[in-house]
Amino acid sequence: MQDLKIINLPKILDRRGNLSFIESENHIPFKIERCHWIYDVPGGEKRGGHAYRENQEFIVALSGSFDVIVNDGTEEKIYHLNRSYYGLYVPAMNWRQMENFSTNSLALVLSSKKYNAEDYIRDFTYYKTLKQ
């Protein structure tokens, strides 16, 4: 799972409320081309279940918690995200799925590429053949 890692974000503490932020190519290793968020996930549902050929992602739990299961074709790891001041960097060619969403969770996903259906690998068996 080379280069896959949790990245701590700046955290400015203030009695009025804390503040964290993300800067392209500073806190995360890519320029942000797209941003989307996942919310109102019904209990027991899963999101993701794919890999990207080129796209990189940075995933943050802005509210609540969820698990990101990442598989590199040989090894699988589970990352529990539950704080808004760190996130998971997922390089291209890693299979990822999100599950165990808590009530009112909000997942922020920053991407290095604009949406491109051709970049997705949606079949895990096929994905594993590409990783051999």
JOTA-V63750 format. One record per backbone hydrogen bond with DSSP energy under -1.0 kcal/mol. CO is the residue of the C=O (numbers start at 1). NH is the residue of the N-H. E is the energy in kcal/mol with one decimal. If there is no record, write none. Layout:
# JOTA-V63750
co = (CO | CO)
nh = (NH | NH)
e = (E | E)
This chain:
# JOTA-V63750
co = (1 | 5 | 7 | 12 | 14 | 19 | 23 | 23 | 23 | 30 | 34 | 36 | 38 | 42 | 47 | 50 | 51 | 52 | 56 | 57 | 58 | 59 | 60 | 60 | 63 | 65 | 66 | 67 | 68 | 69 | 70 | 71 | 75 | 77 | 79 | 81 | 85 | 87 | 88 | 89 | 90 | 95 | 96 | 96 | 97 | 98 | 99 | 102 | 106 | 106 | 107 | 108 | 109 | 110 | 111 | 111 | 116 | 119 | 121 | 123 | 124 | 125 | 126 | 127)
nh = (4 | 89 | 87 | 19 | 17 | 12 | 26 | 27 | 28 | 25 | 111 | 109 | 107 | 45 | 98 | 96 | 121 | 93 | 112 | 90 | 110 | 88 | 62 | 108 | 106 | 102 | 81 | 99 | 79 | 97 | 77 | 95 | 72 | 70 | 68 | 66 | 9 | 7 | 59 | 5 | 57 | 71 | 49 | 50 | 69 | 47 | 67 | 105 | 62 | 63 | 38 | 60 | 36 | 58 | 33 | 34 | 119 | 53 | 51 | 127 | 128 | 129 | 130 | 131)
e = (-1.0 | -3.2 | -2.0 | -2.1 | -2.0 | -3.3 | -1.7 | -1.7 | -1.2 | -1.9 | -3.0 | -3.2 | -2.5 | -2.1 | -3.2 | -2.6 | -2.6 | -3.0 | -2.0 | -3.1 | -2.7 | -2.5 | -1.1 | -3.1 | -2.5 | -2.6 | -2.7 | -2.2 | -2.6 | -2.0 | -2.6 | -2.5 | -2.1 | -2.9 | -2.9 | -1.9 | -3.2 | -2.9 | -2.4 | -1.4 | -2.4 | -2.8 | -2.2 | -1.7 | -3.2 | -2.9 | -3.2 | -1.7 | -1.9 | -1.3 | -2.4 | -2.7 | -2.4 | -2.0 | -2.9 | -1.5 | -2.0 | -2.4 | -2.0 | -2.6 | -2.5 | -1.4 | -1.6 | -1.3)
